[in-house]
Amino acid sequence: MREMPVQLGAGKNLVGILARPDDAGAVQSQTAVVFLNAGLIHHVGPTRIYVKMARRLAHMGFVTLRFDLSGVGDSRVRQDNLSLEDMIVDDLNRVMDYLAVTERVQRFVLVGHCGGAFVSLGMALRDARVIGVVMINAEGGDAGWDSYDLKRKTSRYYQNYYGRATLTNPEKWKKLLTGKADYGSIIRNVFQNILWNKLSATAFRARYAVLGDKSDSTRPEIANMGDGLRTLAQRDTQILIVYSQGSSGLQRTRLLVGGELQELSVAGKLKLEIIPQADHTFTLLASQERLTQVVASWMRAFIQESAGSKTTYQEGVI
Amino acid sequence: MSSHVQFPGEAVEVFYFGAPDQPLYGVFHQPAANVRSCAIVLCPPIEQEYIRCHRAYRQLAVRLARAGFPTLRFDYYGTGDSSGDEAVMGLDVWLDNVGAAMEEAKSRGGASRVALVGLRLGAALALMAARGRPDVAAVALWEPVVSGREYLNELMAWHQEKLRYFLSNIVMDSGQKPTELLGFAITDRMFESLTSLNLLGEGQKLSNPVYIVEAEPDTLVNQLRQQLANRSTEVTYQNADGPRVWTDDPDKALVPNQVLEAIVNWVSGMC
């Protein structure tokens, strides 16, 4: 595996790191993997997970590029006044054109975390060169769900704070029983931050499940996710959706496109993977390793199947 | 292994440099005009703090280049886009990396001297790397980590905070050495290396002028400032308000304008 920095695009403003397999002949099925910014985090990804995944996939024989969209990370803003959506599409077109010429690849798999997951879906719908998308923790983009997510996390935080470690701590009990505890703070945390937030979140989810998506604040790519997934499946584009266990994004996706998930999974077009003991950014190393394994296994199986490839895959060590 | 492009007002080049078996990722900002003879090396923080401050660091590099300084941003071995993983990381390796970055910056910028600017652990490394180097014109420390032990305690508290948002309650054993913090492995080597860091224990006199900028006065930073001054180091201290970009959510895209401006002004006056 060999890495090199590249600058490409309009005015060569886009910066990325290209990872090439050691053996050029081992490039798998002329397919390159492109990593998309996780929100505004630069191209190393949250907890440097893009670097780990890109290197693992390059060891397996895939050309990979982790790059920054215009105005993000190391990439300069563009000078042509395009809208955000048009800019993203044009940036990605230029990236794929570049890889097609320099690496002689014709097919692409887009990998995106958080906001990058929705970018991967949107771009795949626009460009048939994209034969696979990996959507990791596709969350956000809806004020109602963002508020729901915050309430759940706040409730969970205080629940864990007052969890077993505190309840079994003699010092805490001593303070509580001798009048030295901050009772106002305890009451506020238990009743407001834990119970009220939990009730409020449950009510939101129930309302959403019964009434469906009634929010004007939902971004179109989220509201139309079901149609998008179905369109990709009809075009034979493979889809891997990965969520951290307990993610509010997973709950929303199930409520929004549960039928499509089921149907497309059965048809072998879509795979849903859930990573246990993981938060949004994969803070724990075990969850990072699990995520990397999930993506690598999916790539291996998907490429073998879609290309009818008889090539063997070289597993490497990062 | 480099790529070069000219933008209005500056040129930016991305490349790998350093030892061929341990290449380091670098981004060089070359001023378009009025180029100074002193290059700048930006020493980043590490791990989670490095990821979160990236936008501010890039902005700092752009502003320094516009002020005429050839400026190099880079990633230490085992961090960011540089080669390697956590297994061999430690202060000694990163100090060597700062040395390699200084040579690279001088060479690319055609400069005879270099100034070091560092944030958090990057500030500690900048100060340590400057000792005994007559070619270091100045050192700017932004919210420096003074004690590695204190720094690890901060990271452990932050990590424990993050764990409380998990579905199941995961509690760190406070009596144990951490094996991972905030998404990054902490090897025994790295733990011991960080624990041994104590800028107050560095006895050698520093002849390079030093600038310290922080949002709120910190006891250890104040002790460092006094110690440097007592050893005849020229120290300039400044409070400058600004967001804690090394811990803030990167999606807020915050840039601490006052701090960046203060650093550029001081370096411009010294070099």
HADDOCK unambig.tbl for C-alpha pairs under 7 A between the chains (distance, minus, plus):
assign (segid A and resid 4 and name CA) (segid B and resid 1 and name CA) 5.88 0.50 0.50
assign (segid A and resid 5 and name CA) (segid B and resid 1 and name CA) 6.97 0.50 0.50
assign (segid A and resid 5 and name CA) (segid B and resid 2 and name CA) 6.35 0.50 0.50
assign (segid A and resid 5 and name CA) (segid B and resid 3 and name CA) 6.65 0.50 0.50
assign (segid A and resid 5 and name CA) (segid B and resid 14 and name CA) 6.15 0.50 0.50
assign (segid A and resid 5 and name CA) (segid B and resid 15 and name CA) 5.78 0.50 0.50
assign (segid A and resid 6 and name CA) (segid B and resid 3 and name CA) 5.79 0.50 0.50
assign (segid A and resid 7 and name CA) (segid B and resid 3 and name CA) 5.97 0.50 0.50
assign (segid A and resid 12 and name CA) (segid B and resid 5 and name CA) 6.47 0.50 0.50
assign (segid A and resid 39 and name CA) (segid B and resid 251 and name CA) 6.24 0.50 0.50
assign (segid A and resid 40 and name CA) (segid B and resid 250 and name CA) 6.30 0.50 0.50
assign (segid A and resid 40 and name CA) (segid B and resid 251 and name CA) 5.14 0.50 0.50
assign (segid A and resid 41 and name CA) (segid B and resid 250 and name CA) 6.17 0.50 0.50
assign (segid A and resid 41 and name CA) (segid B and resid 251 and name CA) 6.98 0.50 0.50
assign (segid A and resid 44 and name CA) (segid B and resid 80 and name CA) 6.10 0.50 0.50
assign (segid A and resid 44 and name CA) (segid B and resid 81 and name CA) 6.68 0.50 0.50
assign (segid A and resid 47 and name CA) (segid B and resid 48 and name CA) 6.61 0.50 0.50
assign (segid A and resid 47 and name CA) (segid B and resid 183 and name CA) 5.28 0.50 0.50
assign (segid A and resid 47 and name CA) (segid B and resid 184 and name CA) 6.87 0.50 0.50
assign (segid A and resid 48 and name CA) (segid B and resid 80 and name CA) 6.66 0.50 0.50
assign (segid A and resid 51 and name CA) (segid B and resid 81 and name CA) 6.96 0.50 0.50
assign (segid A and resid 73 and name CA) (segid B and resid 55 and name CA) 6.28 0.50 0.50
assign (segid A and resid 153 and name CA) (segid B and resid 165 and name CA) 5.69 0.50 0.50
assign (segid A and resid 156 and name CA) (segid B and resid 165 and name CA) 5.80 0.50 0.50
assign (segid A and resid 157 and name CA) (segid B and resid 164 and name CA) 4.76 0.50 0.50
assign (segid A and resid 157 and name CA) (segid B and resid 165 and name CA) 4.79 0.50 0.50
assign (segid A and resid 160 and name CA) (segid B and resid 164 and name CA) 5.52 0.50 0.50
assign (segid A and resid 160 and name CA) (segid B and resid 169 and name CA) 5.43 0.50 0.50
assign (segid A and resid 161 and name CA) (segid B and resid 164 and name CA) 6.56 0.50 0.50
assign (segid A and resid 246 and name CA) (segid B and resid 167 and name CA) 6.50 0.50 0.50
assign (segid A and resid 279 and name CA) (segid B and resid 166 and name CA) 6.27 0.50 0.50
assign (segid A and resid 282 and name CA) (segid B and resid 183 and name CA) 6.94 0.50 0.50
assign (segid A and resid 283 and name CA) (segid B and resid 182 and name CA) 5.60 0.50 0.50
assign (segid A and resid 283 and name CA) (segid B and resid 183 and name CA) 4.17 0.50 0.50
assign (segid A and resid 284 and name CA) (segid B and resid 183 and name CA) 5.46 0.50 0.50
assign (segid A and resid 285 and name CA) (segid B and resid 183 and name CA) 6.00 0.50 0.50
assign (segid A and resid 285 and name CA) (segid B and resid 184 and name CA) 6.91 0.50 0.50
